[in-house]
Amino acid sequence: MKLMKVKEVMHVTSLARPTIYKYMAKGMFPKPVSLGGRAVAWVADEIDDWIMQCIAERDAEEEKDEQ
């Protein structure tokens, strides 16, 4: 299992740090794992799943628009 620090999550998702935390507060983004103290990281597979979900939602919208 791979863990990603916030800078890597920002790079992979193209989201800014405040947006990541805003989405988390709304339940729209995976929650991080505490590494002790103030350090946190995200499970890479959960971030990948979130990205795939975004793609699936986009594709569903496109199919809906075509009908």
Secondary structure by P-SEA (a helix, b strand, c coil): cccccaaaaaaaacccaaaaaaaaaaccbbbbbbcccccccccaaaaaaaaaaaaaaaaaaaaaaac
